[in-house]
Structures are given as C-alpha cells and as structure tokens.
C-alpha cells in the first residue's frame, strides 16, 4: 500500500504504479544484460539509481532515511578538475531537494504553516537571503553561487524536509537509530585498523578513509551523537535490552572520542554537559550573553595598540607533533602548528573584515583572497595551504564572507535556537518527557563548539545535523510530542 503521507502524486501514483514497475523492471534487465555482454559493470549502477527513483516516487521518506543511514559511511571524492562531492550522500541530498520542492508545490496547503512561519524559520529565510545578496556582490561570484546552491540544498533537505518528516517522537527515535547503527559499524572498522598501528596519534588519519575526511569530522560526529546515547536511555524502560545496550555503549563511545585525538571533541563534550545543566536550571542564556561580552572585550583588547602581535609564533619552534601529549603541551605554549596556523588565518580574516565590513568578500571566497591580508609574523610551515582549507572558524568565516550583517543574522539564528531550546525544555507540557529536546539542544551546542575553531556547516557529516537539529527543535516547540 502506498504511504499517503509522503507519496508525491497520491491518486495518480496508484493508477500508474504498474506501468512504473514494468519500466523499472526493464531498466534492471537491460542494465544487467549490457553489463554481462559488454563487460561494462558500470551499467549496473542503473539498478540502484532506478531503485532510488522508484522509492522516491512511491515514498520519499524511505530515501530520506537512506540518506541519514549513509551519512556516517559517505566518502569524499575529488575529481581531476578540482571539484569534489560526497558519495552517495550529496546526490541524494540534491535529489531529495527536488522531490521535496515538487511535493510542497503540489500539496502546499497540507504543509504545516506554523513551521514555515516560526521565528527560527524566518531567521533562516533571512540568512539565505543575505547569503544570496552577498553572492551577487562577491569578489568571486561563481564560487559564491556554488556555495549558495550547497547551502540551499542543505536547508531544503535537512531543515524543511526533516521538519516535515520528523514531527513525532517515533520518527525522531527512528532517525537516531538509523544514524547510530552505521556509525557503530564505522567505529568498529576504524578501531580494527587503528589497533594495527597501536592506536597511535600519528596514524589516526590513515585509518579513517573512506568514512571520514579527517579526525575532526570523525570526532565531531562521535561527539554530537553522545548526548543522544546518554539521554535517550531514559526513553526506554529499566531492564530493557535497548536501555542496557545504550548504557554499555556509553563508555565505548567515550573511548572512541578519546582515540580520535581531537581537542575540540573533549571540550565539546564538557561544554555540552555544563550547558545541559544550565538549560535545566534555566540559566543558559545569561551565560551566552556573558560569553559574547567576554569575546567582544577580548577582541577590543587584542586590537588595541596591536597587542595581538605579542602572540605571533616562533617560526622554527611551531611544528607538527606525532605524540598527543606533546601536542597538548605545545598547544598551551602556542607552539602547535595547527593552532598557530589558525591564528595566521584569523588575523587575515580580521583584516579582511575591516576591508569589507558590510557585504564581505562573498560566500566561499576566503581561500581565494586571504593571503593578501595575512601578517607574516604569524606564518607557519603549512601556510602555503596546498589543500586550500578554510579559515577554521565558522563565525569568523561568516564575518569575512558576508560582513557584519551576515554575522549578526547568523548569531541571532543561533541565539533563537538556544532560547527556544531552553523554553521548550522547561515548558510544563514537555517536563514529563524532556529527553529528546535536551539531547537535540546539547548536541547542537556540541556543533557550535566545533564551529568556533572549524568551518563545518557545509559538510554532510556535520552540516546535515546542524539544520536537522534545528528542525526537530522547532517541531518540538510546535507539537509538544504529537504521537501520531
């Protein structure tokens, strides 16, 4: 039977279902025949592609969960022309965006108006508009337009479609398990590989392929799932197998986070735990405001009389490290190359923000223009940036590429999410069952912690959950655990 909640054409699909089935069966047969006769096995790709198209027409919810399943397992592919993509997730994201837009156009009246007009949704509209506007004024307009397209398909799929599909407690739990199980599989494989190198810090990167680009993405995905593992245990009865499984998984997950050798992950877990307590005590927002004030004062202090120059590294002593203990010690002494390379780019970003304070240099354009604004005193051995990585701070990236208005809009969005999270968790209607909103907002805080020293929103591993968690929170605010 067709799922009438997510079939695109409802009555039309029931009458044409047989013809569609015959069509796809022919595609399967032809693809298999050609692959055998011509020994061209790429033709077999038509089979899963056709199957995905079939299920997209019948029930795109299945494809959405398939996308979530592949997020921990996806791999990054770079082509000879320099372009890259994440497979199989990025094609699925784009395809779901198209399917979702078609469905919403046909059934616009059935889409929840409260979600589309929620204050957080309005801020997302504003964020998208400013990204579009600054793309038109960009120093590198083609790069900015590509960035804009990526932003749109992430928002459409992981905010609007997720907001439509993840409206009940049952669907949110299903989302958690669909992501967790393949992540457990990837952790097991990575551990077996890492064990052959004695779980050494220097070999962490080589054991992550093809699942992760680097140890930061891996650690971020582990860390953002930890609050869900910890808190969702309480959604299952004492003595149940699932609760026991999640309880036993907790120490394993902490070990995996430790073996990722990612300092940001350690800090994110600690910060999210403190934030959870502050949320429960209705005290998070005052601490957020205090943090903003501290950051602003710190920036003014560093820029006054160029005090920031005192933190310039010693070029010869700022090196990479093969032992994690040495890395931690070097971080404290400001002699770690990754930390100091961040400062090198942050100083350049600050200078760029002075040059273009209103509209910035354009989304995605930092790498193409930042070297003209660097300060040589902060240069390190890797400042040539052959891999063309970004500024390593999403907040500063937004400032550089979209100006102060862009940063203000993005900050207001984050503040609205945090305020909504605190209100929902403490609302009497959700007090009897606060674990899902608590898991959502603490995991979101894990992402924000990573965003302070990384730029990860436009990546499938992290950006997907950034928007998906916001969608869940908005639905929680609207529905308060509708159990349909």
N, C-alpha and C positions, 0 to 999 in steps of 0.2 A: 504493500500500500504506500502511496506517495505521502510524504510528510507535508501536510498542507500548510504548516507554519513556515516552511522555507523553500518549497518548490517555487520556481520563478513564475511559471505560467498557469499554475493551478489547473483549471478545467482543460486548457489546451494541451497540457502535457499528457493527460490521461488518454486522449484520443490519438496522439501521435507517438505514444510510448513504444508501441510495437514496431513502427517504422524506424524509430531511432535505434532500437535494439538491433534490428536487421542491418542497419547501416554500420553500426559499430562492430557487429559480428563480421561483416565483410572486410572492414579495415583490419581486424585481427587476422583474418585468414590471409588476406593479401600480403600484409607485413610479414607474416610467418613464412609464406611461400617464397617471397622475394629474398628473404634473408637466407633460406636454405639453398635456393638455386644460384644466386649471385654471391653467396658467402659474404654478404654485407650485413653484419649483425646490427648496425645502427638502425636499420629498418624496424627492429624490434622495439625501438623507443616509441614507435607509433602506438603500441599496445597500451603502455601506462599512460601516455598522453591522452589517448582516446578515452581510456577508463576515467581519467580525471575529469575530462569534459563531460562525460556521461553523468557522473555523480554531481558535477556542478549544476547541471540542468535539473536533475531529479531532486537533489537535496544538498545545497552548497554548505550546509552545516558540517557535513562529513568532511569536506575539503578543508574547512576552517580548522577542524580538529587534526586533520592530517598535517596541516601547516604547523600547528603547535607541536605535534609529535616530532617533526623534523628539525625544529629549531636547535635542540641540543646536538643534533647529528649533522647539521649542514656543514658544507665545506666551501671555502672561498676559492674561486677560480679566477686567475688573471690571464688575459689574452695577450697576444703579441703586440697589439696596438696600445696596450697600457690600460684598457678598460677591464673592469673586473665585475664579478657578480657572485652571489651566494647561491649555491645549488643544494637542494632543489627549492629552497625557500623563496628566493626573490621572484622567480616566475610564478609561484603560487600566490605570492602577495599581490603581484600585478593583476593576475587573472581574477583573484577574489575581489579586487577593487572594481574591475569591470563588471563582474557579476553583481556585486553589491549595488553599484550605481544603477544598473538596469532594473534590479528588483525594487529599489527605492523609488525610481521614477514611475514604475507600474503600480506600486502599492504605497504611494506616499502617505495616503490618509491613515494607513494602518501602522505607520511608524510612530513611536512614542513622541509626542510633541514636547513633553516635559524634558526628555533627554536632549532634544535638539535646541531647546531654549534655556537649558540650565546655565547658570552663570559661568561655570567652568567651560562648557561648550562654547559660549560666546567669547571667552578669552582665547580659546583655541582658534576660532574664526579670525580673531584679531591677530593672533600670532601668525597664522597662514597668510593673511593679507599683507602684513608688514614684510614677511619673507618674500612674497611676490613683488611688493613695491621695491624693496632693496635689490631684488634680482634685476629689475629694469634699470636701476642706477649703478649697477655693478661695474667694477673695473674689468671683470672677466665674465661677461654676460652669459656666454654659453655654459660655462661651468656652473654659474649660479642657477640657471634654468634647470640644469640636470639635478642640482641639489634640491630645487623646489619640487621637481617631479618625484624624487625619492621621498621627500617629506610628505607629499600628498598621498602617495600610496601607503605609507606607513600609517598616517592618520585615518585614511578611509578604511583600511583593513583592521587595524588594531585598536582604533577608537570607536568609529561608527559601527562597523560590522560586529566587533566584540561587544559594543554596547547593546546591540540588537539581540545577540545570541546568548550573552552571559547575564541574564536578568534574574535568575533564580539561584538558590543555594545549591541545588542539584547540579546545575550546569557549571557553576564555579568550581565545585569539587571535582567534576569531571575534567575541567581544564587543568587543575592541579595534577591529577594523576596522569593525564596524557603527556604532560611535560616532564613529570618526575621520573617515570619509568625509563624512557630513553636516556635521561640524564644519568640515572644509576648505571645503565649499560655503558655509557661513555666513561664514567668514573672507573668502572671495573677494568675496562680495556686500558685506560691511561695508567692505572696503578700497576697492571701487569708489565707494561712497557717500562714504566719508571723504576720498578723493582729491579729490572735487569741492569740499571745504572746505579743501584744502591740508593735510590731516592735522592740523588744529588741535586743541589740547586742549579748547577751549571748545565744540567741536561733536561731541565723541565720543558724547554721549548720544543726539543726534538720529539718528545713523546706525545704531544698534543695533536699533531696532524693526523687525520684531516678534520677533526671535530672543531678545533679552535685555532684562531689566528695567532693568539699569544696567551701567555699565562694571565694577563689582566682580564681578558674576556672570559676565560675559564673561571677565574676566581670570582668575578662579578656574578656570573650565572649561579655558581655554588652559593654565594653569599645571599643573593636575593631570594633563593628558594628556602634558605634556612628558617626564616620566621614562619613560613607556611608549614614546614615539617614540625616545628616546635609547637605551634598554636593549633593546627588542625587535629592534633591528637585529641584535643578536648571535645571535638565534634563526634567522637566515637566512644561507645560505652566502655567502661572499665572492664578489663579482662578480655576484650575483643582482640581478634588476631590483628586487625588493622592498627589498632592503638599500640599494641605490642611491637608491631613492625616499625611504626614511625618512631617509637621510643628507642628501639635498638639502632635505628638509622641515625639518630642524633649524634652520637659520638663518632660514628663513621664519617658523617658529613663534616664535623669539626676537624677531623684528621685530614680529610681531603682539602679543606680550606687551608690548613696549615701547610700541607705539602704543595700547594700552589705557589708558595713563597711570594705572596703578594701583600705588601704592607697595607695597601688600601683596603683589602678584604678584612684584615684584622681590625682596622679602625672602623670599618663599616659595620661589622657585627657588634662591636662595643657601642657605637653611636646609636644603632637601631634599638639595642636593648635599653639604653638610657631613654631614648625617645619614646619607647613603648610605655615606660613608667610615667614619663611626663604626660603622655596622652591620657593615661588612666587617671592621673591626678589633675587633668585639665590645665596643665601648665606649659605645654609645648610652645604655644605661640609667643608668650613673653620671652622665652629663651631664644626663639628665632629672631625676634626683634633685637634682642641684646646682641646676638651674633652678628647681625647686619651692622649694628652700630660699631662693634669692635672692628669689623673688616674695614668700614669706611675710615675710622680713626687711624687704623694701621696704614691704609693707603696714603692718607694725608701725611702721616709721619715719615713714611719711606720716601715720598716725593719731595718733601720739604728739604731744601738745600741738597738734593740728590743723595740722601742718606742711603738709598738702595745700592749705591756703588760700593759701599763697605762690604756687601755680601757677594761681591764678584769672586769666583773660584780661582784657585791656583791651578793653572792650566796643566802643569806637569803632575799634580797630585790628584786631579779629578779623573778617575779611571773607573772602568767597569770591574765588578768583583765576581769571583767564582764561588765564594763561600758566603752563605746567607748571613752568618754572624758578622762577617767583615762588612757586608752591605749595610746592615743596621747601624754599625759603628760609624761607617762613612757617611750615612745619612745625617746622623747627629752632628758630625763635623763639617757638613756641607761639602763633602768630597766624593759623593756618589755621582756618577756621570749622568744617570737618568734624572736625578733630582736637579742637578745643575743645568742640564740641557733644557729642562722645563723652565727654569728661571731665565735662561737665554731667550727662549721664545716668549715668555710672559713679558719681559722687558720690551721686546719688539712689539708685542701686542699692545702694550700700554702706549707706546709711541705712535702706533697706528691709530689708536682711538683718539688721540689728540689731533691727528691729521684729518680724520673723517668722523667727527663725533655724532653726526645726525643720522646719516644713512650707511655709514661704514663702507667697507671695500666690496661688499657683496657676498652673499652666502656661498660658502665653499671656496673662497678666493684667498684665504690666508696664506697657504703654501706658496702661491704664485708671487706674492708681493712682500712677505715679511722680512726677507734678508736685507732689504734696503733700510730697514728701521732697527736693526739689531745694534747692540753695543758690544764691541769687540772684547771688552773685559770679561764678558760672561761666556765667551766662546769655549766649546769643549771639543774633544776628539771626534765627536759624531755630528758636529754642527753642519756638515755638508748635507745631511738629511737625504741620503740617496734613496731611502724608502719613501720619501715625500709624506711623512706623517704630519699630523696637525699640531695645534698649539697645546694640546694636553690640558685643557680646562674648558669645559663646555660653556661656562658662564663668560669667560673672557673671549671665547670664540664668538659668541653671540654679540658681545660688545664690539669686537673688531669688525665683524662682517655685517652687522645690522645696526650699529650705532647705539647710543644710549636709549633711544625709544624702544629698540628691539630688546635690549636687556631689561628694561623696565617692564615691558609686556610679558616677557618670559618669567621674570621674577614674580609678577602679580599672579600668573598662572600657577606657579609652584606654591605661592602663599595661599591661594584659594583652595588648592588641593589639601594642604596641611590643615587649614582652618575647617574645611568640610570634614576631613578625617576625624579631627578632634570632636567636632559637634556630633557626628554620627555615632562614634564610639560611646559617647556619654549620653546619648539620647535615650530616654526611658523605653522607647519602642525597640531598641536593639540591645539594651542592657542584659537581657537574658541570653543573648547569643552574639557576643561581640567579637568572636574569634576571627571571622573572615574579614571584617573591616580592619581589625587590628593587624592581621597578617598583611593585608593589602598596603596599609599606610606605612608599616615598618619596613616592608620590602621596598616600597617607593623611596623611603629615606636611605636605604642601602644604595639605591641607584644614584640619589643625589650626592651621597658621599663620594662615589666614584666619579661623578661629573665634575667635582671640584678640581680633580687632577687628571682627568681624562675627557675625551670627547667621544661619547658612545651612543648618542641618541639615534644616529643614522646607521646603526648596525643591527643586524637581525637578532643577535643574541640578547642585546640589552634594550635597544630602541623599541622592539616589539612589546616588551613588558612595561616600559615607561608609559606608553599610551594605553595598554591593556589594563594596567592597574588603575589608571585614572578613570577608565570606562566603568570598571567594577565599582569603584567608589561612588561615582555619580549614580549608578543604578541602585546601589545600597541606599543612598540618600533619598532616592525617589520611591523605591518599592518597599524598603524595610522588610526584606525577606518574604516576598511573594513566593509561595511554594507551588505554584502551578507547574 
